[in-house]
Amino acid sequence: MSPELSVVLMFVVLFSGIFLGFPTAFVLGGVAFLFGANIMGPDIYGLFIARLFGLMKNYTLLAVPLFLFMGVFMEKSGMAERLFNAMHILWGRFRGGLGISTIAISAVFAAATGVVGASEITIGLMALPVMLAKKYNRSMACGAICAGGTLGILIPPSVMIIVYGPIARISVGKLFLGCLLPGILLTLLYMAYIGIRCYLNSADGPPLPPEERQGSVREKFRILLTSVLPPALIILSVLGSIFFGIAAVTEAAAVGAVASMALAASYRRLNFAVLREACEQTLTITAMIMMIAVGATFFSTVFVALGGDEVITGMFINLPMGKWGILATIMLLLVFCGMFIDWMGILFIIVPLITPIAAELGFDPVWFAVLVMVNLQISFLTPPFAYSIFYLKGIAPPEVETADIYRGVMPFVGLQVFAILLLILFPEIITWLPNHFVG
């Protein structure tokens, strides 16, 4: 069987299994065993075992459960609730203030949790009822929560970054640095959109009445110290230790996990029930990620052994459209895949294929990786499998319809595309920090 035919058949079977609803991890592993045993014989099993042990000994991946544990405890500490109350007072006097506050809290909470689901659900439960009660435009309120939630996989320390690094063989520390400014850029774009929209039409986001925004300067300063400063110090200390080369990603994650427990204890939220729930959630998500990683490792082993990587690289490199046309094709491919496959599947299936192509075209590896991760945020907002939309629909009041959420996220998808264009036109937004700090 020729390499070209093998590539076609592997992907046909792979995507057929995923679209039929089978778990991604088992589809990846099943396709690998099917083609590996059929074409390479019994020798494939020894190769699988070697790759499995190599994956299990990957020290960087140990940061995944530690950052997840940190995120769960930051959530259970009541940090988001305190942040929202603080932002409610500080920003409520402005048009669209609650929407802008929602984005700001989402950005902070993204840096604390590293995942989308926990961030969006926690913030959605607090912010959506308040915005609806204050007569905010329903679609805009929903879009702000969904878009803010997607920041969880981009702003470091993100679980996606930690998984991406070993797959593409790039320093996770450099990826953290590369993702920081794009994450801030998207946050500012979201906030600017809400602010401008509500300035032009105050009915979309009216300011709070005077009686609800009272508070002395002393009271506001106390809120800042107790609600904003503690989580900010934890996040900055974890990221700063990585950025300045004081600690590796895994060690910094361990410090963050302990510090998040201390924060929960200071808020009197630390007890055995919370500890048990944090361990269970961390174990569940980590097991899911590692199962997909194992299946993807087996799949890529067989794919490379059959010459599939050379086929894919040659196919893209020979496209008659130049390096920027090829980049645009890759970006469109990611958007299309994101409509049907979750980000972890794309990470383990597509990234190993497109990374060598980017290297062949001469793109900076950190710049290209961050561009891919910014692109993957779109997958949370584009139907039919828009996970961010389904997260919000599951917790929204009955009067919020799915159509409201779809309408609300479309402007933010446009802002994500605009951000990608800015990152392509001004690559220093991504590369400046990795080139000036130790990763």
C-alpha positions in Angstrom: 0.0 0.0 0.0 1.4 3.4 -1.0 2.0 6.1 1.6 -0.6 8.3 -0.1 -3.3 5.7 0.1 -2.4 4.8 3.7 -2.8 8.5 4.7 -6.2 8.8 3.0 -7.5 5.6 4.6 -6.2 6.4 8.1 -7.9 9.8 8.1 -11.1 8.4 6.6 -11.4 5.8 9.3 -10.3 8.3 12.0 -12.8 11.1 11.2 -15.5 8.5 10.5 -15.1 7.2 14.1 -15.0 10.7 15.6 -18.1 11.9 13.7 -20.0 8.7 14.7 -19.5 9.8 18.4 -16.9 7.3 19.6 -14.3 8.7 22.1 -11.4 10.4 20.4 -8.8 8.5 22.5 -10.2 5.1 21.5 -10.6 6.0 17.9 -7.0 7.2 17.7 -5.6 4.1 19.4 -7.9 1.8 17.4 -6.9 3.2 14.0 -3.2 3.0 15.1 -3.5 -0.7 16.1 -5.5 -1.6 13.0 -3.1 -0.1 10.5 0.0 -0.8 12.5 -0.6 -4.5 12.9 -1.8 -4.9 9.3 1.1 -3.2 7.7 4.0 -3.5 10.1 3.1 -6.8 11.9 4.0 -7.7 15.5 6.9 -5.3 15.6 4.5 -2.4 16.1 3.7 -3.5 19.7 7.2 -3.1 20.9 7.2 0.4 19.3 4.0 1.2 21.0 5.3 0.2 24.4 8.5 2.3 23.9 6.4 5.4 23.0 4.0 4.8 25.9 6.9 4.8 28.4 8.4 7.9 26.8 5.1 9.7 27.2 4.7 8.6 30.8 8.1 9.9 31.6 7.5 13.3 30.1 8.2 15.6 33.1 6.5 18.7 31.6 3.2 16.9 31.4 3.2 16.6 35.2 2.3 20.3 35.3 -1.1 19.4 33.8 -2.7 18.0 37.0 -0.9 20.5 39.1 -2.3 23.5 37.2 -5.7 21.9 37.1 -5.6 21.4 40.8 -4.6 25.0 41.2 -7.5 26.1 39.0 -10.1 24.1 40.9 -9.0 25.5 44.2 -9.0 29.1 42.9 -12.6 28.4 41.8 -13.6 26.9 45.1 -12.0 29.7 47.1 -14.7 32.1 46.0 -12.2 34.2 44.1 -14.5 34.8 41.1 -17.4 35.9 43.3 -15.2 38.4 45.1 -13.8 39.7 41.8 -17.2 40.2 40.3 -18.5 42.1 43.4 -15.4 44.3 43.2 -15.7 45.0 39.5 -19.4 45.6 40.0 -18.6 48.5 42.2 -15.6 49.8 40.3 -17.0 49.7 36.7 -20.8 49.8 37.3 -21.0 53.6 36.7 -20.0 53.2 33.1 -22.1 52.2 30.1 -21.4 48.5 29.4 -19.5 48.4 32.7 -20.8 45.0 33.8 -19.9 43.5 30.4 -16.4 45.0 30.5 -16.1 43.7 34.1 -17.1 40.2 32.9 -14.3 40.2 30.3 -11.8 41.5 32.9 -12.8 38.8 35.4 -12.7 36.2 32.7 -9.1 37.1 31.9 -8.0 36.9 35.6 -9.9 33.7 36.1 -8.4 32.3 32.9 -4.9 32.8 34.3 -6.1 31.0 37.5 -7.9 28.0 36.0 -6.2 27.3 32.6 -9.4 25.7 31.2 -12.6 27.0 29.5 -15.4 25.1 31.2 -14.7 26.0 34.8 -14.0 29.6 34.0 -17.1 30.1 31.8 -19.6 28.3 34.1 -18.4 30.0 37.2 -18.5 33.5 35.7 -21.7 32.8 33.8 -23.6 31.8 36.9 -22.7 35.2 38.5 -22.6 37.6 35.6 -25.5 36.6 33.3 -28.4 36.9 35.8 -27.1 40.3 36.9 -26.6 41.6 33.4 -30.1 40.4 32.4 -31.6 42.0 35.5 -29.9 45.3 34.6 -31.5 45.2 31.1 -28.3 44.5 29.2 -28.7 43.3 25.6 -29.2 39.6 25.9 -27.1 38.5 23.0 -24.2 40.8 23.9 -24.2 39.6 27.5 -24.1 35.9 26.3 -21.3 36.7 23.8 -19.2 38.4 26.4 -19.4 35.4 28.7 -18.6 32.9 26.0 -15.7 34.9 24.5 -14.3 35.6 27.9 -14.4 32.0 28.8 -12.3 31.0 25.7 -9.4 33.1 27.2 -9.0 30.1 29.5 -7.0 28.1 26.9 -4.8 31.0 25.8 -3.8 33.1 28.8 -1.0 31.3 30.7 -0.8 29.1 32.6 -3.1 27.3 30.2 -3.4 23.5 30.0 -3.4 23.8 26.2 0.0 25.4 26.2 1.4 22.7 28.5 0.1 20.0 26.2 1.1 21.8 23.0 4.8 22.3 24.1 5.8 18.6 24.2 3.8 17.8 21.0 5.6 20.5 19.0 8.9 20.1 20.9 8.8 23.8 22.0 9.7 25.2 25.4 6.5 25.6 27.4 8.0 28.6 29.1 8.5 30.3 25.8 4.9 29.5 24.8 3.7 31.0 28.1 5.6 34.2 27.2 4.4 34.1 23.6 0.7 33.8 24.6 0.7 36.5 27.2 0.4 39.6 25.0 -2.0 38.0 22.5 -4.2 37.1 25.5 -4.1 40.7 26.7 -4.8 41.9 23.1 -7.9 39.8 22.8 -9.1 40.9 26.3 -8.7 44.6 25.3 -10.4 44.0 21.9 -13.4 42.4 23.7 -13.6 45.2 26.3 -13.3 47.9 23.6 -16.1 46.3 21.5 -18.4 46.3 24.5 -17.5 49.8 25.5 -17.9 51.3 22.1 -21.1 49.4 21.4 -22.7 50.6 24.7 -21.4 54.1 24.2 -23.2 54.3 20.9 -26.3 52.6 22.2 -26.7 52.9 26.0 -29.7 50.5 25.9 -27.3 47.6 25.2 -25.5 48.2 28.5 -27.0 50.9 30.7 -24.9 52.1 33.7 -26.0 51.1 37.2 -28.2 53.6 39.1 -26.4 55.8 41.5 -27.7 53.9 44.6 -26.0 50.7 43.4 -22.6 52.2 42.8 -22.0 54.0 46.1 -18.8 53.4 48.0 -16.1 55.5 49.5 -12.5 55.5 48.3 -11.5 53.6 51.4 -14.1 50.9 50.7 -13.0 50.5 47.1 -9.4 50.3 48.3 -10.3 47.6 50.8 -12.1 45.6 48.0 -9.1 45.9 45.8 -6.8 44.5 48.5 -9.0 41.6 49.5 -10.5 40.6 46.2 -8.0 41.5 43.4 -4.6 41.5 45.0 -4.3 37.9 46.5 -5.1 36.0 43.3 -3.1 38.4 41.2 0.0 37.8 43.4 -0.4 34.1 43.1 -0.7 34.2 39.3 2.1 36.7 38.9 4.4 34.7 41.2 3.8 31.5 39.3 4.2 33.1 35.9 7.1 35.3 37.0 9.1 32.3 38.3 8.7 30.7 34.9 9.4 33.8 32.8 12.6 34.7 34.7 13.9 31.2 34.8 13.6 30.8 38.5 11.6 27.6 38.3 10.6 25.1 35.6 6.9 24.9 34.6 6.3 21.8 36.7 7.8 23.3 39.9 5.9 26.5 39.4 2.7 24.6 39.0 3.3 22.8 42.3 3.9 26.1 44.0 0.7 27.4 42.5 -1.3 24.4 43.7 -0.1 24.9 47.3 -0.7 28.7 47.1 -4.3 28.2 45.8 -5.0 26.0 48.8 -3.6 28.7 51.1 -5.9 31.3 49.4 -8.9 29.0 49.9 -7.9 28.7 53.6 -7.6 32.5 54.0 -11.2 32.8 52.6 -12.3 30.0 55.0 -13.3 27.7 52.1 -10.8 24.9 52.7 -12.3 21.7 54.0 -12.2 18.0 53.3 -15.2 18.1 50.9 -13.6 20.8 48.8 -10.3 18.9 48.8 -12.0 15.7 47.7 -13.9 17.4 44.9 -10.7 19.1 43.7 -8.9 15.8 43.6 -11.7 14.1 41.7 -12.1 16.9 39.1 -8.3 17.0 38.6 -8.1 13.2 38.2 -11.1 13.1 35.7 -9.7 15.8 33.4 -6.1 14.6 33.6 -7.2 11.0 32.8 -9.1 12.3 29.7 -6.2 14.3 28.5 -3.7 11.5 29.0 -5.9 8.9 27.3 -6.1 11.1 24.2 -2.3 11.6 24.4 -1.7 7.9 24.5 -4.0 7.3 21.6 -2.5 10.2 19.6 1.0 8.9 20.3 0.2 5.5 18.9 -1.5 7.1 15.9 1.4 9.4 15.1 3.9 6.5 15.5 2.1 4.5 12.8 1.5 7.6 10.7 5.2 8.5 10.6 6.3 4.9 10.1 4.0 4.8 7.0 5.5 8.0 5.6 2.4 10.0 6.2 4.3 13.0 7.6 6.3 13.3 4.4 3.1 13.0 2.3 1.3 15.8 4.2 4.4 18.1 4.2 4.9 17.6 0.5 1.3 18.2 -0.3 1.3 21.6 1.5 4.7 22.7 0.4 3.9 22.1 -3.2 0.7 24.2 -3.2 1.1 27.0 -5.8 0.3 29.9 -3.5 3.5 30.8 -1.6 4.2 30.6 2.2 1.5 33.1 3.2 -1.2 31.3 1.1 -0.2 28.0 2.7 -0.4 29.7 6.2 -3.9 30.9 5.3 -4.9 27.4 4.2 -3.7 26.0 7.5 -5.6 28.6 9.5 -8.8 27.8 7.5 -8.2 24.0 8.0 -8.0 24.6 11.8 -11.2 26.6 11.8 -13.0 23.9 9.8 -11.7 21.1 12.1 -12.7 23.2 15.1 -16.3 23.1 14.0 -16.3 19.3 14.4 -13.5 18.3 16.7 -12.6 19.5 20.2 -9.3 21.4 20.8 -7.5 18.4 22.3 -8.3 16.2 19.3 -7.0 19.0 17.0 -3.9 19.4 19.1 -2.9 15.7 19.0 -4.0 15.0 15.4 -3.3 18.2 13.4 -0.5 19.9 15.2 2.1 17.1 14.6 1.3 17.4 10.9 1.4 21.2 10.5 4.5 21.9 12.7 7.0 20.4 10.3 5.3 22.3 7.5 5.8 25.6 9.4 9.4 24.7 10.0 9.9 24.0 6.3 8.4 27.4 5.4 10.7 29.1 7.8 8.2 30.4 10.3 9.3 31.1 13.9 8.1 28.0 15.8 6.8 30.0 18.8 5.0 32.5 16.6 3.4 29.8 14.6 2.4 27.8 17.7 0.8 30.8 19.4 -1.0 31.6 16.1 -2.5 28.1 16.1 -3.6 28.4 19.8 -5.3 31.8 19.1 -7.0 30.1 16.2 -8.2 27.3 18.4 -10.3 29.7 20.5 -12.6 30.1 17.5 -13.5 26.4 17.8 -15.3 27.1 21.1 -17.6 29.6 19.4 -18.3 28.1 16.0 -21.2 25.6 15.5 -22.2 22.8 15.3 -19.8 21.7 18.2 -19.4 25.1 19.9 -18.5 23.9 23.4 -18.6 27.4 24.9 -22.1 28.0 23.6 -23.3 24.7 25.2 -21.6 25.5 28.5 -23.5 28.7 28.7 -26.8 27.3 27.5 -26.6 24.7 30.3 -26.6 27.3 33.0 -28.5 30.1 31.4 -32.0 31.1 32.6 -34.9 29.7 30.5 -35.6 33.0 28.7 -32.1 32.8 27.1 -32.4 30.9 23.8 -29.6 29.2 21.9 -30.2 31.7 19.0 -29.4 34.6 21.4 -26.1 33.0 22.2 -25.3 32.3 18.6 -26.0 36.0 17.7 -23.9 37.1 20.6 -20.7 35.2 19.8 -20.5 36.2 16.1 -18.9 39.7 16.7 -16.4 38.0 19.0 -15.5 35.5 16.4 -14.8 38.4 14.1 -12.6 40.0 16.8 -10.7 36.7 17.1 -10.1 36.7 13.3 -9.0 40.3 13.5 -6.5 39.4 16.3 -5.0 36.7 14.1 -4.5 39.2 11.3 -2.8 41.6 13.7 -0.5 38.8 15.0 0.4 38.0 11.4 1.1 41.6 10.5 2.9 42.4 13.7 4.6 39.1 14.8 6.5 41.0 17.6 3.4 40.9 19.6 4.1 37.2 20.1 7.9 37.0 19.8 9.0 40.1 21.8 8.7 38.5 25.3 10.2 35.1 24.4 13.2 36.9 22.8 13.8 39.1 25.8 13.2 36.8 28.8 14.4 33.3 29.8 11.7 30.7 28.8 
